[in-house]
């Protein structure tokens, strides 16, 4: 198994459209739980009508204006948490929404967390554990308490790690419109690993 290293902050100090495909293949780790990123969406802050930061900085979206590598967590539809990787220059909002992960370790714990969330004794199938923004945060136990966490710090509870798995390229990289938005719907700013059974 390749050694896991923190992602370099410099790699995240770029436009969300560059960072989004770069994140594919990286690992999101929370304690003993780890999953590989297979689907993301880019949000370009104040230049993007679909972004939370389109109208400027608020208490809710303040983390989006922070330094690259922070975790931005928000509550969606009054029901679930969504996790984003902050990118770009500090002071300029930008983030990449994590849409789907491929479970790597701690799968039994993820399944138990998802079953509890569903109020069921039966956990979802493996391919469904981390499919969708709400499901992946439930599986990994990510909540608003993790908003602002530095994903690149060894002291952080939630980490973004690189195990030398290269991002997909060529035909292995798929791209299309973002999901679940009503503005800027024509932008092809969703990226995913083509053929992955874990994509939402």
N, C-alpha and C positions, 0 to 999 in steps of 0.2 A: 504494500500500500504506500502511495506517495505521501511524503510529509506535507501536512497542511500548514500553510503560511497565511498571514493576514494579507488581504488585498492591499496594494500600495495606494495611498491616498491620492497620489498624483494621477493615477489612472481614472479616478472618479472626478477630477477637476476638469471636466469637459462637458460639452452639450449633452443633455439627456438622451438625444438621439444617437450619440456615440456610445454613451455608457450603457444604454439598454442592451444592445446585443453583446457587449463585452461581459455583462453579468451572467449570461447564459452559461451554465456549467459550473459556476461558483457554488460554494456551500453556505447555507444559512444554518448556523449552529446555536442551539440554546441548551446549555448543559450537556447532557448525554444525547440529546436529540440533534440529528443532522439530516438535512435534505438538500438536494441539488436543484438549483434554479433552472426551470425549463420554459418559463413563459413570463414575459414582462410587458409593461407599457410605459412609454416616455411621456412626461408632462413638463412643459417648458415654462412654468411659472407665469409671470405677468405678460408673456407673449402668447399665451395659450388659453383661449376661452374656456377650455374644459378643465383647466387647472384650478385648484383651491386658491392659488395665489394670484389669480388673474386680476382681482380688484385690490391687490396689495396685501400688506402684512396684517395679520390679526393674531389674537391669542391662540386660536386653533391651529393656524398654519405656520407659526413662528419658526418651527424647526426646519421648514423648507428653506429658510433664508440662512441657515447655519452652514458650517463648513462641510465639505464633501466627506461622506462616510458616516454621517449620523443616520439614525433610524427615525423616520417620521411615521407615527402611528395615529390614525384617526378612527372615529366611530362612524360607521356608515349605516344610513337608513334606520338609525336608532336600534340596530340589531347586532352588529358585529364589527370587529376590528379589521383594519387593512394596514399592511406594512409597506413602507417605501424606503428606498435607499436615496438619501440626499446626494446631489451631485452638482457640479459646476463651481463657480466662484462664490466664496462666502459673501453674503449680502444680496446675492441674486438668486431668487427662488428657482429651484429645479429639482425634480425627483423622478425616480423610476418605481412604479408600482409593481410589486411581486404578485403575479397572478397564479402561478402553479409551481409546485416543487415535486421532485421525485424523492420519496423517503429513502434514506441511506442507513441510519442507525436510530435505535430507540423506537422502533416501529410499534412494539407492543404498547408503549406508553402513549404514543400518538393515537393509536386505535382506541385506547381507553379514554383519552381526553375527548376524542370525537364522539364516542358513544355517549359519554356523559353530557356533552353539548346537545346531542340529539334526544336525550332522555330515553335512551334505549339500551338494552343489554347486548345488542348486536352492533358491532362497529362496522363502518363502511368497508368496502373492498379496498385492497391495497392501493389500487390505481386512483381511488377517490379520496384517500386520506388528505392529500394536500392540493386537490384540484379546486381552484377558485380562491380568491383573496381571503374570504372569510374562513374557509376550511383550513388553509395553511396556518393562519394565526391561531386558530383553535387547537390544531394538532401540535403546534410548537409552544403553546402557552404564552403567546405574545399578546400583551394588552397595552392600554394607555400608559401604564407604569413604565413601559420601555421606550416611550417617546423621548427622543433626544439622546438615546444611548449611542455611544461611539462604537460602531460596528468594527472598527479597526484597532481598538484598544484591548490588550490582554486582560484588562480588569473588567471589561464589559460582560454582562450576562448573556447578551446576544452578540454573535460574531459573524463576520463575513470573511470566509476563508477560501483559499485557492489551493487545490491539490494537484495542480498542473494539468487538469482537464482543459483542453483548449475550447474556446467558444466555437460554436458551429459556424461554418463558412460555406459559401456556394449554395448548392442545392439543400444542404443540411440546415440552412437558416431560412426560416419562413417569416413573412412579414404581411401585415394586414391592418385593417381599421381597429381602433380601440373598441372595447365592449362596455355597454352600460352607461354611455354618456349621451347627452342631447346636443352638445355643441362641438364644433370642429370634428364632426363624425367622419368627414372625408379623409382625414389625415391617417396615413398608414404608419402609425407609431406603436403598433403592437408587434412584438418579436417573439418567436418561439422556436424550439428545436423541432424541426420537421420530423414527423413520424413518431414522436414521443407519445406513449399511451397515457402519460400523466398530464398532458396539456388540457386546460379547461375547455 
